[in-house]
Amino acid sequence: MPPSGFSKPVVKGALQFIGGCYRDLLQEVREGKHPSFEAAIEFELKQIERVLERIHINEKGELVDRKEQGQLLLPE
């Protein structure tokens, strides 16, 4: 079951993570990995879509890979 609410530390951590992702993406654009900011964002969105197609939360609440017969993605 997902949590019913999020604590301040969780929200802060999520925002720090997102900020780090944007900094990394900005650096990739500056280094020429992507021809434009728009291309970089489109690339990242496609990456996210691919991951979302593969992951699943099973009945035990574990994050598993759909294509690997339920292999745990975040082992304990």
BARO-566342 format. One line per 3 residues: number of its first residue (from 0); their letters; for each residue y, x, z of N, C-alpha, C. Coordinates in Angstrom, 2 decimals. Example, Ala and Ser with C-alpha at 12.3 -4.5 7.8 and 13.67 -1.06 7.14 Angstrom:
0> as> -5.69,13.19,7.80,-4.50,12.30,7.80,-3.30,13.20,7.80; -2.25,12.85,7.08,-1.06,13.67,7.14,0.03,12.90,7.87
//
This chain:
0> mpp> -1.18,0.84,0.00,0.00,0.00,0.00,1.24,0.89,0.00; 2.23,0.55,-0.80,3.46,1.33,-0.78,4.23,1.06,0.50; 5.06,2.01,0.91,5.84,1.80,2.13,6.84,0.66,1.92
3> sgf> 7.17,-0.01,3.02,8.11,-1.13,2.92,9.55,-0.67,2.89; 9.80,0.56,3.24,11.16,1.09,3.22,11.12,2.60,3.14; 12.27,3.18,2.94,12.33,4.63,2.80,13.33,5.18,3.81
6> skp> 12.93,6.22,4.50,13.80,6.84,5.50,14.84,7.72,4.80; 15.88,8.07,5.56,16.93,8.93,5.00,16.37,10.27,4.52; 15.46,10.92,5.28,14.92,12.19,4.78,14.15,12.03,3.46
9> vvk> 13.46,10.92,3.29,12.72,10.69,2.05,13.69,10.54,0.88; 14.73,9.74,1.08,15.72,9.54,0.02,16.41,10.86,-0.30; 16.78,11.61,0.74,17.43,12.90,0.52,16.51,13.84,-0.26
12> gal> 15.24,13.88,0.11,14.28,14.73,-0.61,14.14,14.33,-2.06; 14.09,13.03,-2.31,13.96,12.54,-3.69,15.19,12.94,-4.51; 16.37,12.79,-3.92,17.59,13.15,-4.63,17.68,14.66,-4.87
15> qfi> 17.22,15.46,-3.92,17.19,16.91,-4.12,16.24,17.27,-5.26; 15.10,16.61,-5.30,14.14,16.84,-6.38,14.75,16.49,-7.73; 15.37,15.32,-7.82,15.98,14.88,-9.07,17.09,15.84,-9.49
18> ggc> 17.90,16.27,-8.52,18.95,17.25,-8.82,18.37,18.54,-9.38; 17.27,19.00,-8.80,16.61,20.20,-9.30,16.11,20.03,-10.72; 15.60,18.85,-11.02,15.12,18.57,-12.38,16.28,18.65,-13.38
21> yrd> 17.43,18.08,-13.01,18.59,18.15,-13.90,19.08,19.58,-14.07; 19.07,20.37,-12.99,19.49,21.78,-13.10,18.56,22.54,-14.04; 17.25,22.30,-13.91,16.28,22.96,-14.79,16.50,22.55,-16.24
24> llq> 16.73,21.26,-16.47,16.95,20.77,-17.82,18.21,21.36,-18.42; 19.27,21.44,-17.63,20.52,22.04,-18.09,20.30,23.49,-18.49; 19.54,24.22,-17.69,19.24,25.62,-18.00,18.44,25.73,-19.30
27> evr> 17.48,24.83,-19.50,16.70,24.86,-20.73,17.58,24.63,-21.96; 18.54,23.72,-21.85,19.45,23.47,-22.97,20.30,24.71,-23.22; 20.81,25.31,-22.16,21.64,26.52,-22.30,20.86,27.67,-22.93
30> egk> 19.56,27.74,-22.65,18.72,28.81,-23.20,18.23,28.51,-24.61; 18.56,27.33,-25.14,18.19,26.98,-26.50,16.82,26.36,-26.67; 16.17,25.99,-25.58,14.84,25.37,-25.69,14.95,24.01,-26.39
33> hps> 16.07,23.34,-26.20,16.32,22.03,-26.82,17.63,22.12,-27.60; 17.70,21.49,-28.78,18.90,21.59,-29.60,20.12,20.84,-29.04; 19.88,19.89,-28.16,20.98,19.11,-27.59,20.53,18.50,-26.27
36> fea> 21.51,17.99,-25.52,21.17,17.30,-24.28,20.33,16.06,-24.57; 20.68,15.36,-25.65,19.93,14.16,-26.01,18.47,14.50,-26.31; 18.24,15.56,-27.06,16.88,15.99,-27.38,16.12,16.39,-26.12
39> aie> 16.81,17.04,-25.20,16.18,17.46,-23.94,15.75,16.25,-23.13; 16.61,15.25,-23.04,16.29,14.05,-22.27,15.13,13.30,-22.93; 15.16,13.19,-24.26,14.06,12.53,-24.96,12.74,13.26,-24.73
42> fel> 12.77,14.59,-24.75,11.57,15.38,-24.49,11.02,15.07,-23.10; 11.90,15.08,-22.10,11.47,14.82,-20.72,10.93,13.40,-20.55; 11.56,12.42,-21.19,11.07,11.05,-21.10,9.66,10.92,-21.69
45> kqi> 9.41,11.62,-22.79,8.07,11.60,-23.38,7.05,12.25,-22.45; 7.47,13.34,-21.78,6.58,13.99,-20.82,6.23,13.02,-19.68; 7.22,12.32,-19.18,7.00,11.35,-18.09,6.05,10.25,-18.55
48> erv> 6.26,9.73,-19.75,5.39,8.68,-20.28,3.94,9.15,-20.37; 3.73,10.39,-20.82,2.37,10.93,-20.92,1.71,11.01,-19.55; 2.46,11.45,-18.56,1.90,11.55,-17.21,1.58,10.16,-16.67
51> ler> 2.48,9.21,-16.85,2.25,7.86,-16.33,1.04,7.20,-16.97; 0.72,7.57,-18.20,-0.48,7.03,-18.86,-1.75,7.58,-18.22; -1.66,8.75,-17.62,-2.85,9.40,-17.06,-3.08,9.13,-15.59
54> ihi> -2.03,8.92,-14.82,-2.23,8.81,-13.38,-2.49,7.37,-12.94; -3.14,7.27,-11.81,-3.50,5.97,-11.25,-3.65,6.13,-9.74; -3.28,5.13,-8.99,-3.52,5.14,-7.55,-4.75,4.28,-7.31
57> nek> -5.82,4.89,-6.80,-7.07,4.17,-6.61,-7.04,3.29,-5.36; -8.17,2.62,-5.10,-8.24,1.68,-3.97,-8.08,2.36,-2.62; -8.28,3.68,-2.56,-8.09,4.44,-1.32,-6.65,4.93,-1.15
60> gel> -5.81,4.64,-2.14,-4.43,5.10,-2.10,-4.25,6.53,-2.57; -5.26,7.06,-3.27,-5.20,8.44,-3.76,-4.70,8.47,-5.20; -3.94,9.50,-5.51,-3.45,9.70,-6.87,-4.56,10.38,-7.67
63> vdr> -5.03,9.70,-8.72,-6.16,10.21,-9.51,-5.82,10.23,-10.99; -6.61,11.00,-11.73,-6.46,11.12,-13.18,-7.38,10.09,-13.84; -6.82,9.16,-14.59,-7.61,8.12,-15.27,-8.64,8.73,-16.22
66> keq> -8.26,9.79,-16.91,-9.10,10.36,-17.97,-10.15,11.32,-17.44; -10.09,11.66,-16.18,-11.06,12.59,-15.59,-11.92,11.87,-14.55; -12.24,10.62,-14.81,-13.09,9.81,-13.94,-12.67,9.86,-12.47
69> gql> -11.38,9.71,-12.24,-10.90,9.60,-10.87,-10.73,10.91,-10.12; -10.64,12.03,-10.83,-10.42,13.31,-10.15,-9.09,13.28,-9.41; -9.12,13.70,-8.13,-7.91,13.72,-7.32,-6.88,14.67,-7.91
72> llp> -5.64,14.22,-7.98,-4.57,15.07,-8.48,-3.87,15.81,-7.35; -3.90,15.23,-6.17,-3.30,15.85,-4.99,-4.35,15.94,-3.91; -5.24,16.94,-3.99,-6.31,17.04,-2.99,-5.75,17.24,-1.59
75> e> -6.51,16.75,-0.62,-6.07,16.85,0.78,-6.12,18.27,1.25
//
